[in-house]
Amino acid sequence: MDNALSPPVPALVNAQLPEPLGMGARLAALPVRSKFGLGAGVAALLAVIVAMSMWSSQGDFRPLFTGLSDKDGGAVIAQLATLNVPYRNEPGGTIMVPANQVYDLRMKLASTGLPKGSVVGFELMDKQSIGQTQFSERLNFQRGLEGELTRTITALADVADARVHLAIPQQNGFFREQQKPSASVMLTLRGGRTLDRAQVAGIVHLVSASVPELSPKAVSVLDSTGALISAATDTENGLDSQQLQYKQQIEANLNKRIYDLLEPVVGHDNLRANVTADVDFSQIESTAEEFKPNQGPNTTATVRSVQSNNSTNGSPALPTGVPGAASNQPPAGASAPINGTVQPLQAAQGGSGQQSSRNENLTNYEVDKTVRVVRNATGVVRHLNAAVVLNHRSTTDAKGKTSTSPVSQEELDKITALVKETVGFNQERGDSVKVITAPFMVDKPELADTPVWKQPWLLDMIRAAAVPAALVLVAMIAVFGMVRPAIRAAYPPPPPEPTAEEKAAEEARLRAVVDEENQLPGAGLPALEAPVSSDKLIRARELAKQNPQAVANIMRAWVNGDVP
């Protein structure tokens, strides 16, 4: 029995076993369905990789231009397509391009004159036709001036868009009949932006200074809601913008003084104050003349002017007596008669003449005169009204219980005195200050009824993660649903190792084929030493491990003497 079994042993060693198949042969041996699934899975995986790379590159886009019109947007997109630059067209006339190409693309588009903009300026004057009339020339100049003003105004940081309308009348040769120009400006502000009075005044003066003989009062500025924001007078209080701003500054300054003084005493958010100032902006100018006489014993009169007039009127003396030689003699001295005899005839004497004189002296003294011009100052505070509310005091006991109590009257009086000193209280002008205490109402925060899955932050996160999550899901389906089954079909897994019970059952079955009393074939033969590097021996061992059933059948055929 032993001799019969010994020859087949070398035959097992020299048996030709099947060569292992290569990758291409294994894939070629797959069924058509597995081949189709493998190809579809690889294609889907490649598509996912490309989509992921493109989506990740789109995350670094920056705005190239914003607020473009449809005409300019189409021209810019056409130019970007010519330059082979990826772009995204967002709502609101925004075109997004890769961040590292923003400034280069702006320079390139500017060299081609893009964006042109819907507003035209003085470039209208560059293209003059031969048969252009004076009216067309004047109209183009007005359009160009409106466009230049629009561009300048939209350059402001708070202005998104602007429209300028100029009404420039045609001048004629009659000076009295000439009309003054006027202008209207409509502004569209950016979201959440407002213009203060100084900015509006700057726009008004910009337009008025750009048009000859245009008065700032003839410029109207409106916002996008149609409200007039260039009004010079507050119709409710009769105050202009500067006067109203001055009044508000006074009230805000006094409010700040009260808060700075009382907050360290009563605590933050335990104080509310309001100050109302009645400011007099009326201008009154008075002129008075006062005349006072020069009075007082020690008062020295001031001579303003002295006038003296002297006049003398007279006629010469005429001769008298009997004409003749005796009358022509000089008169003799008078002598009294001694004896009473009659005196002889006297010679002719000179007659007496008529003479009158007049003296007039006029002295004018200076009279006191006082001319007083009084102009009252504007912006004088007529009276102040201040109201202060203090919150109740909060106290916490040893058990941690919080209770509130009103401020004492003594402390209220002290705080009232402080407020009066702070605002400059003047009882003569009718100022009033009122300080009271009251509990402040605390608004409890309302809990949002919106569920978590409707929260904006969660929705934004879902939108941002939707694309990559979908791509990852497609990749997993392609890998585990298509590629992996095909690979497993090409490379079947090795059979599991038999357990101890299976080995015992197989050995029992082999013993049933061969006589139980005899030993297995080759049990008494000397051990054959095969070269370790023999490929046939290695393949035989691998075959015995992978398919023990086939090896058992071969052994059974050898034992029975059959050809396997």
Secondary structure, 3 states (H helix, E strand, C coil): CHHHHCCHHHHHHCCCCCCCCCHHHHHHCCCHHHHHHHHHHHHHHHHHHHHHHHHHHHHHEEEEECCCCHHHHHHHHHHHHHCCCCCEEECCCEEEEEHHHHHHHHHHHHHCCCCCCCCCCHHHHHCCCCCCCHHHHHHHHHHHHHHHHHHHHHCCCCEEEEEEEEECCCCCCCCCCCCCCEEEEEEEECCCCCCCHHHHHHHHHHHHHHCCCCCHHHEEEECCCCCECCCCEECCCCEEHHHHHHHHHHHHHHHHHHHHHHHHHHCCCCEEEEEEEEEECCCCEEEEEEEECCCCCCCCCCEEEEEEEEEEEECCCCEECCCCCCCCCCCCCCCCCCCCCCCCCCCCEECCCCEEEEEEEEEEECCEEEEEEEECCCCEEEEEEEEEEECCEEEECCCCCEEEECCCHHHHHHHHHHHHHHHCCCCCCCCEEEEEECCCCCCCCCCCCCCHHHCHHHHHHHHHHHHHHHHHHHHHHHHHHHHHHHHHHHCCCCCCCCCHHHHHHHHHHHHHHCCCCCCCCCCCCCCCCCCCCCHHHHHHHHHHHHCHHHHHHHHHHHHHCCCC
